[in-house]
Amino acid sequence: MSPDSLLSALNWRYACKVFDPQKKIAPEIWSALEQSLVLTPSSFGLQPWKFLVIQDPALRESLVPHAWNQRQVADASHLVVFTIPKVMQEAHIDANLMRMAEVRGGTPDALMGFRKMVTGFRDGMEAKGGLETWAKLQVYIALGQFMLSAALLGLDSCPMEGFVAAKFDEVLGLEKDGLTTAVLCPVGYRHEDDRYAALPKVRFLAEDVIEHR
């Protein structure tokens, strides 16, 4: 990909306000988007998240009132609910070590030094009450990667914080899994009537936000 192609995709992208409910993302394209979520980097490689792809139309309609009645939740081709653990347990760390051993070879026992470091970090963050905030910062990395991937594939997206997390958690039954909703991202194709698509981007100049030292 050329630098011009990258910048073209980023300039084309905007927070889609009106999706065309008749246009659906092809399965092979959606599969690539899901993999962009799987491939998201995270601190210590811990991946403190679960991505819920909400497909049931009735379920999505039931979520609209809890998203300030924003129709993107129901009208987009796909809706991803980015969730995080309220408290990341040591079992999650151990599952990650098992996966590391599976993919790279060796045994989890050989990773005990790494485990000690990571659990020490986890315990320290929990003691300060910052574990959930840390997880939310991590999942926003996934959101950014997802939105960029969508733009490169010619898909529209709309990151959304305008929702009632407690209600989403209730409707989606997240409490039993110790999860909570962090952010939403509908994705699909813009409707031709979305006037925001043609508006120029308002950004500070590069020299106002980038400093070389």
Buried (B, 14 or more C-beta within 10 A) or exposed (E): EEEEEEEEBEEEBBEBBBBBBEBBBEEEBBEBBBEBBEEBEBBBEBBBBBBBEBEEEEEBEBBBBBBEEBBBBBBBBBBBBBBBBBEBEEEBBBBBBEEBBEEEEEEBEEBEEBBEEBEEBBEEBBEEEEBBEBBBBBBBBBBEBBBBBBBBBEBBBBBBEEBBBEBBBEBBEBEEEBBBBBBBBBBBBBBEEBEEBEEEEEEEEEEEEEEEE
